[in-house]
Amino acid sequence: MDMQEAAEKADALVYRTFRAVRPPLDWTHDASDHGSCGGSDDYGDVTRRAVVMTKVSDERRGALLGVIKRYWKKSGLKITKVISDKEFPEMYAETGDGQLRTGLVVGEEGQFFLDV
Protein backbone atom coordinates (compact mmCIF):
# COMPACT_ATOMS: atom_id res chain seq x y z
CA MET A 1 0.00 0.00 0.00
CA ASP A 2 1.19 3.53 -0.63
CA MET A 3 1.55 6.17 2.10
CA GLN A 4 -1.85 7.76 1.38
CA GLU A 5 -3.63 4.42 1.74
CA ALA A 6 -1.65 3.70 4.91
CA ALA A 7 -2.69 7.06 6.37
CA GLU A 8 -6.34 6.40 5.53
CA LYS A 9 -6.25 2.93 7.08
CA ALA A 10 -4.50 4.27 10.18
CA ASP A 11 -7.09 7.04 10.56
CA ALA A 12 -9.90 4.51 10.18
CA LEU A 13 -8.39 2.35 12.93
CA VAL A 14 -8.16 5.36 15.25
CA TYR A 15 -11.81 6.29 14.61
CA ARG A 16 -13.09 2.73 15.00
CA THR A 17 -11.10 2.17 18.18
CA PHE A 18 -12.51 5.23 19.90
CA ARG A 19 -16.05 4.58 18.61
CA ALA A 20 -15.95 1.20 20.37
CA VAL A 21 -15.77 2.92 23.78
CA ARG A 22 -18.98 3.75 25.66
CA PRO A 23 -19.58 6.28 27.00
CA PRO A 24 -17.82 8.13 24.17
CA LEU A 25 -14.38 9.61 24.69
CA ASP A 26 -13.40 13.16 23.86
CA TRP A 27 -10.24 12.88 21.78
CA THR A 28 -8.22 14.78 19.25
CA HIS A 29 -5.59 14.10 16.64
CA ASP A 30 -2.07 14.66 17.83
CA ALA A 31 0.92 15.35 15.60
CA SER A 32 1.28 12.79 12.81
CA ASP A 33 4.30 12.11 10.66
CA HIS A 34 5.63 9.97 7.88
CA GLY A 35 8.96 8.38 7.13
CA SER A 36 10.76 8.63 3.86
CA CYS A 37 10.02 6.49 0.84
CA GLY A 38 12.74 4.56 -0.89
CA GLY A 39 15.85 2.97 0.47
CA SER A 40 16.71 -0.71 0.68
CA ASP A 41 13.26 -1.78 1.85
CA ASP A 42 11.55 0.53 -0.69
CA TYR A 43 8.72 1.65 1.58
CA GLY A 44 7.99 4.46 3.97
CA ASP A 45 5.88 4.62 7.05
CA VAL A 46 3.07 6.77 8.34
CA THR A 47 2.24 7.39 11.99
CA ARG A 48 -1.12 8.73 13.10
CA ARG A 49 -1.49 9.84 16.69
CA ALA A 50 -4.49 10.64 18.85
CA VAL A 51 -4.84 11.82 22.43
CA VAL A 52 -7.80 11.12 24.70
CA MET A 53 -8.93 14.42 26.24
CA THR A 54 -11.44 12.79 28.62
CA LYS A 55 -10.07 12.57 32.16
CA VAL A 56 -9.90 8.85 32.93
CA SER A 57 -9.72 8.11 36.66
CA ASP A 58 -7.13 5.71 38.07
CA GLU A 59 -9.92 3.25 38.82
CA ARG A 60 -11.26 3.22 35.25
CA ARG A 61 -7.99 3.08 33.27
CA GLY A 62 -7.79 -0.70 33.38
CA ALA A 63 -11.41 -0.98 32.23
CA LEU A 64 -10.73 1.32 29.28
CA LEU A 65 -7.68 -0.71 28.28
CA GLY A 66 -9.82 -3.86 28.51
CA VAL A 67 -12.54 -2.43 26.26
CA ILE A 68 -9.98 -1.45 23.63
CA LYS A 69 -8.16 -4.80 23.91
CA ARG A 70 -11.41 -6.71 23.35
CA TYR A 71 -12.32 -4.46 20.42
CA TRP A 72 -8.92 -4.93 18.79
CA LYS A 73 -9.14 -8.72 19.15
CA LYS A 74 -12.71 -8.76 17.79
CA SER A 75 -11.50 -6.69 14.84
CA GLY A 76 -8.80 -9.22 13.99
CA LEU A 77 -5.82 -7.44 15.51
CA LYS A 78 -3.26 -9.56 17.31
CA ILE A 79 -2.18 -8.27 20.73
CA THR A 80 1.61 -8.31 20.57
CA LYS A 81 2.58 -6.84 23.94
CA VAL A 82 0.94 -5.72 27.16
CA ILE A 83 2.80 -3.84 29.86
CA SER A 84 0.68 -4.05 33.00
CA ASP A 85 2.43 -1.27 34.89
CA LYS A 86 0.11 0.20 37.54
CA GLU A 87 0.93 3.82 36.66
CA PHE A 88 1.91 3.62 32.98
CA PRO A 89 0.26 0.63 31.29
CA GLU A 90 0.79 0.05 27.57
CA MET A 91 -0.73 -2.24 24.97
CA TYR A 92 0.36 -3.01 21.41
CA ALA A 93 -1.27 -4.86 18.51
CA GLU A 94 -0.96 -5.40 14.78
CA THR A 95 -3.16 -6.43 11.91
CA GLY A 96 -3.00 -10.02 10.70
CA ASP A 97 -1.04 -8.97 7.62
CA GLY A 98 1.36 -6.88 9.72
CA GLN A 99 0.70 -3.74 7.68
CA LEU A 100 -0.60 -1.73 10.64
CA ARG A 101 0.78 -1.66 14.15
CA THR A 102 -0.87 0.22 16.97
CA GLY A 103 -0.04 1.13 20.53
CA LEU A 104 -2.02 2.57 23.41
CA VAL A 105 0.03 4.19 26.16
CA VAL A 106 -1.05 5.83 29.41
CA GLY A 107 1.02 8.90 30.20
CA GLU A 108 2.09 10.67 33.37
CA GLU A 109 -1.18 12.50 34.01
CA GLY A 110 -3.31 9.53 32.98
CA GLN A 111 -3.74 10.69 29.40
CA PHE A 112 -4.20 7.96 26.79
CA PHE A 113 -2.12 8.18 23.61
CA LEU A 114 -2.92 6.03 20.58
CA ASP A 115 -0.39 5.60 17.77
CA VAL A 116 -1.09 3.69 14.57
GIHU-V487346 format. One record per backbone hydrogen bond with DSSP energy under -0.5 kcal/mol. NH is the residue of the N-H (numbers start at 1). CO is the residue of the C=O. If there is no record, write none. Layout:
BEGIN
{{NH,CO} {NH,CO}}
END
This chain:
BEGIN
{{6,2} {7,3} {8,4} {9,5} {10,6} {11,7} {12,8} {13,9} {14,10} {15,11} {16,12} {17,13} {18,14} {19,15} {20,16} {20,17} {21,18} {27,25} {28,51} {30,49} {33,47} {35,45} {42,39} {43,38} {47,33} {50,114} {51,28} {52,112} {53,26} {53,51} {54,26} {56,54} {57,55} {60,57} {61,57} {61,58} {62,58} {64,60} {65,61} {66,62} {67,63} {68,64} {69,65} {70,66} {71,67} {72,68} {73,69} {74,70} {75,71} {76,73} {77,72} {78,94} {79,77} {80,78} {80,92} {81,92} {83,90} {84,82} {85,83} {90,83} {91,104} {92,81} {93,102} {94,78} {95,100} {98,95} {101,116} {102,93} {103,115} {104,91} {105,113} {106,89} {107,105} {107,111} {110,107} {113,105} {114,50} {115,103} {115,113} {116,48}}
END
